[in-house]
Amino acid sequence: MSIFVVAAKRTPFGSFGGSLKALSATDLCVSSTKAALTQGNVDPSIVDGVFVGNVIQSSPDAAYLARHVGLKSGVPISTQALTINRLCGSGFETVAQGAQAIQLGLANVTVCGGSENMSAAPMTVDGNAARWGVALGKGMQMTDSLWSGLTDSYAGTPMGVTAENLAKKYNITREECDEYAVRSQQTWGKAKEAGHFDAEMAPIEVKTRKGMVTIDTDEHPKPSTTVEQISKLRPVFDKEGVVTAAGASGICDGAGTIILASEEAVKEHNLTPLCKLTAWNSAGCEPTEMGIGPVPAIKNALAIADRSLSEVDRVEINEAFAAQFLSCAKELNLDMSKTNINGGAISLGHPLGASGSRIVAHLANEFARNDDLNVAVGSACIGGGQGIAVVLERC
């Protein structure tokens, strides 16, 4: 059964505490969803499944996220909705869930999104203490849900330490990390100047003291960054380590939406596919080396698609950390001229639930722009020790 990507849009990614901080994850994903419906000329009435990924519930309506995204985007009351959390792979996972619904005959057209407002991640109080009382002298303890979400309590390891572990295992140097971080920033700048993000971008209006302002550009990138500048930064997790603020993905806000359709729906509703979704896979790995997760996921997804890595024209692996990405690149022996060539999460930022949607949106729109692109792979590592990957092909 063929499954087609018929629309793929994302909002600009706002910097931490930046222009999008006041918009809930629901608001952000409604914007990308409406833009995708318009791009694909998809009538909301034909959507029969809504799947939205989100990691940190940061607004009062977060428990209703997928349902509210669907309803606010105009889909029928009868349409099913599911909010999904596969951590950093959530945006990819919604595509997998939407595709599986089509395969099983449960849907013909699915909205598959990912959204995150990291700026609004709440400071929390333990419910037992807050509701049932605090012992004398103990006081009320606040927890930063953002920081706790970036730490794997099972492994006792912050995500940055898992990148340090991989750097040691794969002999990744600080110099290599700095050079790659600058590459991410500079390639984003060149791609932006060349208009490579125009097709995927869904500008978003925000209210300011001066009135409504349209945000149409990612806020986190710093394309003028140099190796000389970032070489002066101190490592964050290990004084002799390789992970610095410059070599880590940006904490950001944003959303993306992919619309999938069956072959029957494409014909019936005269939809125009951007590409085909041919395979997907999730795989586990050692939690203390979670960043290597894309390796087994990519290998498995390509096997399902009956493709070899040599047949792949573009690879996008989410840049959680420079050391993490470089470890995956070394293990897979990736051709860097085909990999993350328009920047990645180090430059663009990594709003947890939205990054998979961002990568799929970018690759799907690249097929129309680049006639030499026939097979593409998108992937991400996942906290706790997992990886996820999707395979896209020209129609």
C-alpha positions as a Markdown table, in Angstrom:
| # | Residue | x | y | z |
|---|---|---|---|---|
| 1 | Met | 0.0 | 0.0 | 0.0 |
| 2 | Ser | 1.4 | 3.4 | -1.0 |
| 3 | Ile | 1.2 | 6.2 | 1.5 |
| 4 | Phe | 1.7 | 9.8 | 0.3 |
| 5 | Val | 2.9 | 13.0 | 1.9 |
| 6 | Val | 0.5 | 15.6 | 0.4 |
| 7 | Ala | 1.4 | 18.6 | 2.6 |
| 8 | Ala | 4.2 | 19.5 | 5.0 |
| 9 | Lys | 4.6 | 22.7 | 6.9 |
| 10 | Arg | 6.3 | 24.1 | 10.0 |
| 11 | Thr | 6.3 | 27.3 | 11.9 |
| 12 | Pro | 9.5 | 29.2 | 12.3 |
| 13 | Phe | 11.3 | 28.0 | 15.5 |
| 14 | Gly | 11.3 | 30.7 | 18.2 |
| 15 | Ser | 14.3 | 31.1 | 20.5 |
| 16 | Phe | 14.0 | 30.3 | 24.2 |
| 17 | Gly | 12.0 | 33.1 | 25.7 |
| 18 | Gly | 11.6 | 34.6 | 22.2 |
| 19 | Ser | 8.8 | 35.7 | 20.0 |
| 20 | Leu | 6.7 | 32.5 | 20.3 |
| 21 | Lys | 6.9 | 32.1 | 24.1 |
| 22 | Ala | 3.3 | 33.2 | 24.7 |
| 23 | Leu | 1.8 | 30.7 | 22.2 |
| 24 | Ser | 0.8 | 27.4 | 23.5 |
| 25 | Ala | 1.8 | 24.1 | 21.8 |
| 26 | Thr | -1.8 | 23.9 | 20.7 |
| 27 | Asp | -1.7 | 27.4 | 19.1 |
| 28 | Leu | 1.6 | 26.6 | 17.4 |
| 29 | Cys | 0.4 | 23.3 | 15.9 |
| 30 | Val | -2.9 | 24.9 | 14.8 |
| 31 | Ser | -0.9 | 27.4 | 12.7 |
| 32 | Ser | 1.2 | 24.7 | 11.0 |
| 33 | Thr | -1.8 | 22.5 | 10.5 |
| 34 | Lys | -3.9 | 25.2 | 8.8 |
| 35 | Ala | -0.9 | 26.0 | 6.6 |
| 36 | Ala | -0.5 | 22.4 | 5.6 |
| 37 | Leu | -4.2 | 22.0 | 4.8 |
| 38 | Thr | -3.9 | 25.1 | 2.6 |
| 39 | Gln | -0.7 | 23.9 | 1.0 |
| 40 | Gly | -2.1 | 20.5 | 0.1 |
| 41 | Asn | -5.5 | 21.8 | -0.9 |
| 42 | Val | -6.9 | 19.4 | 1.7 |
| 43 | Asp | -10.5 | 20.0 | 2.8 |
| 44 | Pro | -10.5 | 19.6 | 6.6 |
| 45 | Ser | -13.7 | 17.6 | 6.3 |
| 46 | Ile | -11.8 | 14.6 | 4.7 |
| 47 | Val | -9.3 | 14.3 | 7.6 |
| 48 | Asp | -10.1 | 11.2 | 9.6 |
| 49 | Gly | -7.2 | 11.0 | 12.0 |
| 50 | Val | -5.2 | 13.6 | 14.0 |
| 51 | Phe | -1.9 | 12.6 | 15.7 |
| 52 | Val | 0.2 | 15.2 | 17.5 |
| 53 | Gly | 3.5 | 14.7 | 19.3 |
| 54 | Asn | 4.4 | 16.7 | 22.4 |
| 55 | Val | 6.8 | 16.1 | 25.2 |
| 56 | Ile | 6.5 | 18.6 | 28.0 |
| 57 | Gln | 2.9 | 19.5 | 28.8 |
| 58 | Ser | 3.3 | 23.3 | 29.2 |
| 59 | Ser | -0.2 | 24.7 | 29.0 |
| 60 | Pro | -3.5 | 24.2 | 30.7 |
| 61 | Asp | -5.0 | 22.5 | 27.6 |
| 62 | Ala | -2.0 | 20.2 | 27.0 |
| 63 | Ala | -3.9 | 17.1 | 27.9 |
| 64 | Tyr | -6.3 | 17.9 | 25.0 |
| 65 | Leu | -3.6 | 18.8 | 22.5 |
| 66 | Ala | -4.3 | 16.7 | 19.5 |
| 67 | Arg | -8.1 | 17.0 | 19.9 |
| 68 | His | -7.9 | 20.7 | 20.1 |
| 69 | Val | -5.5 | 21.0 | 17.2 |
| 70 | Gly | -7.9 | 19.1 | 15.1 |
| 71 | Leu | -11.1 | 20.9 | 16.1 |
| 72 | Lys | -9.4 | 24.4 | 15.9 |
| 73 | Ser | -8.2 | 23.4 | 12.4 |
| 74 | Gly | -11.7 | 22.6 | 11.2 |
| 75 | Val | -11.7 | 18.8 | 11.1 |
| 76 | Pro | -15.0 | 17.0 | 11.8 |
| 77 | Ile | -16.2 | 16.3 | 15.3 |
| 78 | Ser | -16.2 | 12.6 | 14.5 |
| 79 | Thr | -12.4 | 12.6 | 13.7 |
| 80 | Gln | -10.2 | 10.6 | 16.1 |
| 81 | Ala | -7.3 | 12.4 | 17.8 |
| 82 | Leu | -4.3 | 11.1 | 19.7 |
| 83 | Thr | -1.5 | 13.0 | 21.5 |
| 84 | Ile | 1.8 | 11.1 | 21.4 |
| 85 | Asn | 5.0 | 11.2 | 23.4 |
| 86 | Arg | 8.1 | 9.4 | 22.1 |
| 87 | Leu | 10.3 | 12.2 | 23.4 |
| 88 | Cys | 12.5 | 13.7 | 20.7 |
| 89 | Gly | 11.1 | 11.3 | 18.2 |
| 90 | Ser | 7.5 | 12.4 | 18.7 |
| 91 | Gly | 7.2 | 14.3 | 15.5 |
| 92 | Phe | 8.4 | 11.2 | 13.5 |
| 93 | Glu | 6.2 | 8.9 | 15.6 |
| 94 | Thr | 3.0 | 10.8 | 14.6 |
| 95 | Val | 3.9 | 10.1 | 11.0 |
| 96 | Ala | 4.3 | 6.4 | 11.8 |
| 97 | Gln | 1.0 | 6.4 | 13.7 |
| 98 | Gly | -0.8 | 8.2 | 10.9 |
| 99 | Ala | 0.6 | 5.8 | 8.3 |
| 100 | Gln | -0.3 | 2.8 | 10.3 |
| 101 | Ala | -3.9 | 4.1 | 10.6 |
| 102 | Ile | -4.0 | 4.3 | 6.8 |
| 103 | Gln | -2.5 | 0.8 | 6.4 |
| 104 | Leu | -5.1 | -0.7 | 8.8 |
| 105 | Gly | -8.0 | 0.9 | 7.0 |
| 106 | Leu | -8.8 | 3.1 | 9.9 |
| 107 | Ala | -8.2 | 6.3 | 8.0 |
| 108 | Asn | -7.5 | 7.7 | 4.5 |
| 109 | Val | -6.2 | 11.1 | 5.4 |
| 110 | Thr | -4.3 | 11.8 | 8.6 |
| 111 | Val | -2.9 | 15.0 | 10.1 |
| 112 | Cys | 0.5 | 14.2 | 11.8 |
| 113 | Gly | 2.0 | 17.0 | 13.8 |
| 114 | Gly | 4.5 | 17.8 | 16.5 |
| 115 | Ser | 4.6 | 20.8 | 18.8 |
| 116 | Glu | 6.5 | 22.2 | 21.7 |
| 117 | Asn | 6.7 | 25.3 | 23.8 |
| 118 | Met | 9.8 | 24.8 | 25.8 |
| 119 | Ser | 9.8 | 28.5 | 27.0 |
| 120 | Ala | 6.6 | 27.7 | 28.9 |
| 121 | Ala | 7.8 | 24.5 | 30.6 |
| 122 | Pro | 6.4 | 24.8 | 34.1 |
| 123 | Met | 8.1 | 24.9 | 37.4 |
| 124 | Thr | 6.3 | 22.1 | 39.3 |
| 125 | Val | 5.4 | 21.2 | 42.9 |
| 126 | Asp | 5.0 | 17.6 | 44.0 |
| 127 | Gly | 1.3 | 16.9 | 44.1 |
| 128 | Asn | 1.4 | 14.9 | 47.3 |
| 129 | Ala | 3.1 | 17.7 | 49.2 |
| 130 | Ala | 1.0 | 20.4 | 47.7 |
| 131 | Arg | -2.4 | 18.7 | 48.2 |
| 132 | Trp | -1.8 | 16.7 | 51.4 |
| 133 | Gly | 0.6 | 18.9 | 53.4 |
| 134 | Val | 4.3 | 19.6 | 54.0 |
| 135 | Ala | 6.2 | 18.3 | 57.0 |
| 136 | Leu | 7.5 | 20.8 | 59.5 |
| 137 | Gly | 10.7 | 22.3 | 58.3 |
| 138 | Lys | 10.7 | 20.8 | 54.8 |
| 139 | Gly | 9.2 | 23.6 | 52.8 |
| 140 | Met | 7.7 | 23.4 | 49.3 |
| 141 | Gln | 10.2 | 22.2 | 46.7 |
| 142 | Met | 10.0 | 23.4 | 43.1 |
| 143 | Thr | 11.2 | 21.3 | 40.2 |
| 144 | Asp | 12.1 | 22.6 | 36.8 |
| 145 | Ser | 10.2 | 20.3 | 34.4 |
| 146 | Leu | 12.4 | 21.3 | 31.5 |
| 147 | Trp | 15.6 | 20.3 | 33.2 |
| 148 | Ser | 14.1 | 17.1 | 34.6 |
| 149 | Gly | 12.8 | 16.3 | 31.1 |
| 150 | Leu | 16.4 | 16.5 | 29.8 |
| 151 | Thr | 17.7 | 14.1 | 32.4 |
| 152 | Asp | 17.2 | 10.3 | 32.2 |
| 153 | Ser | 16.5 | 9.3 | 35.9 |
| 154 | Tyr | 16.8 | 5.5 | 35.0 |
| 155 | Ala | 20.3 | 6.0 | 33.7 |
| 156 | Gly | 21.0 | 8.8 | 36.1 |
| 157 | Thr | 22.3 | 10.8 | 33.1 |
| 158 | Pro | 21.6 | 14.2 | 31.7 |
| 159 | Met | 21.4 | 14.1 | 27.9 |
| 160 | Gly | 24.6 | 16.0 | 27.5 |
| 161 | Val | 26.5 | 13.3 | 29.4 |
| 162 | Thr | 25.3 | 10.7 | 27.0 |
| 163 | Ala | 26.9 | 12.8 | 24.2 |
| 164 | Glu | 30.1 | 12.9 | 26.2 |
| 165 | Asn | 30.0 | 9.1 | 26.5 |
| 166 | Leu | 29.7 | 8.8 | 22.7 |
| 167 | Ala | 32.5 | 11.2 | 22.2 |
| 168 | Lys | 34.8 | 9.0 | 24.3 |
| 169 | Lys | 33.7 | 5.8 | 22.6 |
| 170 | Tyr | 34.0 | 7.2 | 19.0 |
| 171 | Asn | 37.1 | 9.4 | 19.7 |
| 172 | Ile | 35.2 | 12.6 | 18.8 |
| 173 | Thr | 37.4 | 15.6 | 19.6 |
| 174 | Arg | 36.4 | 19.1 | 20.9 |
| 175 | Glu | 37.8 | 20.6 | 17.6 |
| 176 | Glu | 35.5 | 18.3 | 15.5 |
| 177 | Cys | 32.5 | 19.3 | 17.6 |
| 178 | Asp | 33.3 | 23.0 | 17.2 |
| 179 | Glu | 33.8 | 22.7 | 13.5 |
| 180 | Tyr | 30.6 | 20.8 | 13.0 |
| 181 | Ala | 28.6 | 23.3 | 15.1 |
| 182 | Val | 29.9 | 26.1 | 12.9 |
| 183 | Arg | 29.0 | 24.0 | 9.8 |
| 184 | Ser | 25.4 | 23.7 | 11.1 |
| 185 | Gln | 25.1 | 27.5 | 11.6 |
| 186 | Gln | 26.7 | 28.4 | 8.3 |
| 187 | Thr | 24.8 | 25.9 | 6.1 |
| 188 | Trp | 21.6 | 27.1 | 7.6 |
| 189 | Gly | 22.6 | 30.7 | 6.7 |
| 190 | Lys | 23.3 | 29.7 | 3.1 |
| 191 | Ala | 20.1 | 27.7 | 2.8 |
| 192 | Lys | 18.1 | 30.5 | 4.2 |
| 193 | Glu | 19.6 | 33.0 | 1.8 |
| 194 | Ala | 18.9 | 30.6 | -1.1 |
| 195 | Gly | 15.2 | 30.2 | -0.1 |
| 196 | His | 15.5 | 26.5 | 0.8 |
| 197 | Phe | 13.1 | 26.9 | 3.7 |
| 198 | Asp | 10.4 | 29.0 | 1.9 |
| 199 | Ala | 8.2 | 26.1 | 0.9 |
| 200 | Glu | 8.0 | 24.5 | 4.3 |
| 201 | Met | 7.6 | 27.7 | 6.3 |
| 202 | Ala | 4.3 | 28.7 | 7.8 |
| 203 | Pro | 4.7 | 32.3 | 9.1 |
| 204 | Ile | 2.9 | 32.9 | 12.3 |
| 205 | Glu | 1.5 | 36.1 | 13.8 |
| 206 | Val | 2.2 | 37.1 | 17.3 |
| 207 | Lys | 0.8 | 39.9 | 19.4 |
| 208 | Thr | 3.3 | 42.5 | 20.7 |
| 209 | Arg | 3.1 | 45.9 | 22.3 |
| 210 | Lys | 3.4 | 47.5 | 18.9 |
| 211 | Gly | 0.6 | 45.3 | 17.4 |
| 212 | Met | 0.6 | 42.1 | 15.4 |
| 213 | Val | 3.9 | 41.0 | 14.0 |
| 214 | Thr | 4.6 | 38.2 | 11.5 |
| 215 | Ile | 7.4 | 35.8 | 12.4 |
| 216 | Asp | 8.7 | 34.1 | 9.3 |
| 217 | Thr | 12.3 | 33.2 | 10.2 |
| 218 | Asp | 13.9 | 30.9 | 12.7 |
| 219 | Glu | 15.2 | 32.9 | 15.6 |
| 220 | His | 17.9 | 30.6 | 17.0 |
| 221 | Pro | 20.5 | 30.4 | 14.2 |
| 222 | Lys | 23.7 | 32.5 | 14.3 |
| 223 | Pro | 25.2 | 32.0 | 10.9 |
| 224 | Ser | 28.1 | 34.4 | 11.5 |
| 225 | Thr | 29.4 | 32.0 | 14.2 |
| 226 | Thr | 33.1 | 31.1 | 13.9 |
| 227 | Val | 35.3 | 28.3 | 15.4 |
| 228 | Glu | 37.5 | 30.9 | 17.0 |
| 229 | Gln | 34.5 | 32.3 | 18.9 |
| 230 | Ile | 33.1 | 29.0 | 20.2 |
| 231 | Ser | 36.5 | 27.4 | 21.0 |
| 232 | Lys | 36.6 | 29.8 | 24.0 |
| 233 | Leu | 33.5 | 28.2 | 25.6 |
| 234 | Arg | 33.8 | 25.9 | 28.5 |
| 235 | Pro | 32.4 | 22.4 | 28.4 |
| 236 | Val | 29.2 | 22.1 | 30.3 |
| 237 | Phe | 29.2 | 18.5 | 31.7 |
| 238 | Asp | 32.8 | 17.5 | 31.9 |
| 239 | Lys | 35.7 | 20.0 | 32.3 |
| 240 | Glu | 37.7 | 18.0 | 29.8 |
| 241 | Gly | 34.7 | 17.2 | 27.6 |
| 242 | Val | 33.5 | 18.2 | 24.2 |
| 243 | Val | 29.9 | 19.4 | 24.8 |
| 244 | Thr | 29.5 | 23.2 | 25.0 |
| 245 | Ala | 26.4 | 25.4 | 24.6 |
| 246 | Ala | 27.5 | 26.0 | 20.9 |
| 247 | Gly | 27.6 | 22.3 | 20.2 |
| 248 | Ala | 24.2 | 21.5 | 21.6 |
| 249 | Ser | 20.7 | 21.8 | 20.0 |
| 250 | Gly | 18.9 | 25.0 | 20.8 |
| 251 | Ile | 16.0 | 25.1 | 23.3 |
| 252 | Cys | 13.2 | 26.5 | 21.2 |
| 253 | Asp | 9.4 | 26.7 | 20.5 |
| 254 | Gly | 7.7 | 25.6 | 17.3 |
| 255 | Ala | 5.5 | 23.1 | 15.5 |
| 256 | Gly | 5.1 | 21.2 | 12.3 |
| 257 | Thr | 2.4 | 19.3 | 10.5 |
| 258 | Ile | 2.6 | 16.5 | 7.9 |
| 259 | Ile | -0.6 | 15.4 | 6.0 |
| 260 | Leu | -0.6 | 11.8 | 4.8 |
| 261 | Ala | -3.1 | 10.3 | 2.3 |
| 262 | Ser | -3.8 | 6.8 | 0.9 |
| 263 | Glu | -3.6 | 6.3 | -2.8 |
| 264 | Glu | -7.4 | 6.1 | -2.9 |
| 265 | Ala | -7.7 | 9.5 | -1.2 |
| 266 | Val | -5.1 | 11.1 | -3.5 |
| 267 | Lys | -7.2 | 10.0 | -6.5 |
| 268 | Glu | -10.6 | 10.7 | -5.0 |
| 269 | His | -9.7 | 14.2 | -3.8 |
| 270 | Asn | -7.3 | 15.1 | -6.6 |
| 271 | Leu | -4.4 | 15.7 | -4.2 |
| 272 | Thr | -0.8 | 16.3 | -5.3 |
| 273 | Pro | 1.8 | 14.3 | -3.4 |
| 274 | Leu | 5.1 | 15.8 | -2.4 |
| 275 | Cys | 6.6 | 12.3 | -1.9 |
| 276 | Lys | 5.9 | 8.8 | -0.7 |
| 277 | Leu | 6.5 | 7.4 | 2.8 |
| 278 | Thr | 7.9 | 4.0 | 2.3 |
| 279 | Ala | 9.2 | 2.9 | 5.7 |
| 280 | Trp | 9.7 | 3.8 | 9.3 |
| 281 | Asn | 11.3 | 2.1 | 12.4 |
| 282 | Ser | 12.0 | 2.7 | 16.1 |
| 283 | Ala | 14.8 | 0.9 | 17.9 |
| 284 | Gly | 16.3 | 0.8 | 21.4 |
| 285 | Cys | 19.9 | 1.3 | 22.4 |
| 286 | Glu | 21.9 | 1.7 | 25.6 |
| 287 | Pro | 20.4 | 4.6 | 27.6 |
| 288 | Thr | 23.8 | 6.1 | 28.5 |
| 289 | Glu | 24.6 | 6.3 | 24.8 |
| 290 | Met | 21.1 | 7.3 | 23.7 |
| 291 | Gly | 22.4 | 9.5 | 20.8 |
| 292 | Ile | 23.5 | 6.5 | 18.8 |
| 293 | Gly | 19.8 | 5.4 | 18.4 |
| 294 | Pro | 19.5 | 6.7 | 14.8 |
| 295 | Val | 22.0 | 4.0 | 13.7 |
| 296 | Pro | 19.9 | 0.9 | 14.3 |
| 297 | Ala | 16.7 | 2.8 | 13.4 |
| 298 | Ile | 18.1 | 3.9 | 10.0 |
| 299 | Lys | 19.4 | 0.4 | 9.2 |
| 300 | Asn | 16.1 | -1.2 | 10.1 |
| 301 | Ala | 14.0 | 1.4 | 8.2 |
| 302 | Leu | 16.2 | 1.0 | 5.1 |
| 303 | Ala | 15.9 | -2.8 | 5.3 |
| 304 | Ile | 12.1 | -2.5 | 5.4 |
| 305 | Ala | 12.2 | -0.2 | 2.4 |
| 306 | Asp | 14.5 | -2.6 | 0.6 |
| 307 | Arg | 17.1 | 0.1 | 0.2 |
| 308 | Ser | 20.8 | 0.4 | 1.0 |
| 309 | Leu | 22.4 | 3.5 | 2.4 |
| 310 | Ser | 24.3 | 4.0 | -0.8 |
| 311 | Glu | 20.9 | 4.6 | -2.6 |
| 312 | Val | 20.0 | 7.4 | -0.2 |
| 313 | Asp | 20.4 | 10.9 | -1.6 |
| 314 | Arg | 19.8 | 12.9 | 1.6 |
| 315 | Val | 20.1 | 12.1 | 5.2 |
| 316 | Glu | 18.8 | 14.3 | 8.0 |
| 317 | Ile | 19.7 | 13.3 | 11.6 |
| 318 | Asn | 18.6 | 15.5 | 14.4 |
| 319 | Glu | 21.6 | 17.3 | 15.9 |
| 320 | Ala | 20.9 | 16.8 | 19.6 |
| 321 | Phe | 24.6 | 17.4 | 20.1 |
| 322 | Ala | 27.5 | 17.7 | 17.7 |
| 323 | Ala | 29.3 | 14.8 | 19.4 |
| 324 | Gln | 26.1 | 12.7 | 19.1 |
| 325 | Phe | 25.6 | 13.5 | 15.4 |
| 326 | Leu | 29.3 | 12.9 | 14.6 |
| 327 | Ser | 29.2 | 9.5 | 16.4 |
| 328 | Cys | 26.2 | 8.4 | 14.2 |
| 329 | Ala | 28.0 | 9.7 | 11.1 |
| 330 | Lys | 31.1 | 7.8 | 11.9 |
| 331 | Glu | 29.2 | 4.6 | 12.7 |
| 332 | Leu | 27.1 | 4.8 | 9.5 |
| 333 | Asn | 30.0 | 6.1 | 7.4 |
| 334 | Leu | 27.8 | 8.9 | 6.1 |
| 335 | Asp | 28.6 | 11.0 | 3.1 |
| 336 | Met | 28.6 | 14.5 | 4.6 |
| 337 | Ser | 27.9 | 16.1 | 1.2 |
| 338 | Lys | 24.4 | 14.5 | 1.5 |
| 339 | Thr | 23.9 | 14.9 | 5.2 |
| 340 | Asn | 22.3 | 17.8 | 7.1 |
| 341 | Ile | 23.3 | 20.1 | 4.3 |
| 342 | Asn | 20.9 | 22.9 | 5.2 |
| 343 | Gly | 21.7 | 23.0 | 8.9 |
| 344 | Gly | 20.1 | 21.2 | 11.8 |
| 345 | Ala | 19.0 | 21.4 | 15.4 |
| 346 | Ile | 22.3 | 23.1 | 16.5 |
| 347 | Ser | 21.4 | 26.0 | 14.3 |
| 348 | Leu | 17.6 | 25.8 | 14.0 |
| 349 | Gly | 16.9 | 24.6 | 17.5 |
| 350 | His | 15.2 | 21.5 | 18.8 |
| 351 | Pro | 11.6 | 22.0 | 20.2 |
| 352 | Leu | 11.4 | 18.4 | 21.4 |
| 353 | Gly | 8.1 | 17.2 | 20.0 |
| 354 | Ala | 8.4 | 19.2 | 16.8 |
| 355 | Ser | 11.8 | 18.3 | 15.4 |
| 356 | Gly | 10.7 | 15.2 | 13.6 |
| 357 | Ser | 7.9 | 17.1 | 12.0 |
| 358 | Arg | 10.4 | 19.8 | 11.0 |
| 359 | Ile | 12.8 | 17.3 | 9.4 |
| 360 | Val | 10.0 | 15.5 | 7.5 |
| 361 | Ala | 8.6 | 18.8 | 6.3 |
| 362 | His | 12.0 | 19.9 | 5.1 |
| 363 | Leu | 12.7 | 16.7 | 3.2 |
| 364 | Ala | 9.2 | 16.4 | 1.7 |
| 365 | Asn | 9.5 | 19.9 | 0.2 |
| 366 | Glu | 13.0 | 19.3 | -1.0 |
| 367 | Phe | 11.7 | 16.7 | -3.5 |
| 368 | Ala | 10.0 | 19.5 | -5.5 |
| 369 | Arg | 13.0 | 21.7 | -5.3 |
| 370 | Asn | 15.7 | 19.1 | -6.2 |
| 371 | Asp | 15.2 | 16.8 | -9.2 |
| 372 | Asp | 18.2 | 14.7 | -8.1 |
| 373 | Leu | 16.5 | 13.7 | -4.8 |
| 374 | Asn | 15.0 | 10.3 | -5.1 |
| 375 | Val | 15.4 | 8.7 | -1.6 |
| 376 | Ala | 15.7 | 10.5 | 1.7 |
| 377 | Val | 16.0 | 9.4 | 5.3 |
| 378 | Gly | 15.1 | 11.4 | 8.4 |
| 379 | Ser | 16.0 | 10.3 | 11.9 |
| 380 | Ala | 16.5 | 11.3 | 15.5 |
| 381 | Cys | 17.9 | 10.0 | 18.8 |
| 382 | Ile | 15.5 | 9.7 | 21.7 |
| 383 | Gly | 16.1 | 10.2 | 25.4 |
| 384 | Gly | 16.1 | 7.0 | 27.4 |
| 385 | Gly | 17.9 | 5.1 | 24.6 |
| 386 | Gln | 16.0 | 4.9 | 21.4 |
| 387 | Gly | 16.2 | 6.0 | 17.8 |
| 388 | Ile | 13.6 | 6.6 | 15.1 |
| 389 | Ala | 13.8 | 6.9 | 11.3 |
| 390 | Val | 11.6 | 7.3 | 8.3 |
| 391 | Val | 12.3 | 6.7 | 4.6 |
| 392 | Leu | 10.8 | 9.0 | 2.0 |
| 393 | Glu | 10.9 | 8.5 | -1.8 |
| 394 | Arg | 10.0 | 10.4 | -4.9 |
| 395 | Cys | 6.6 | 9.5 | -6.3 |
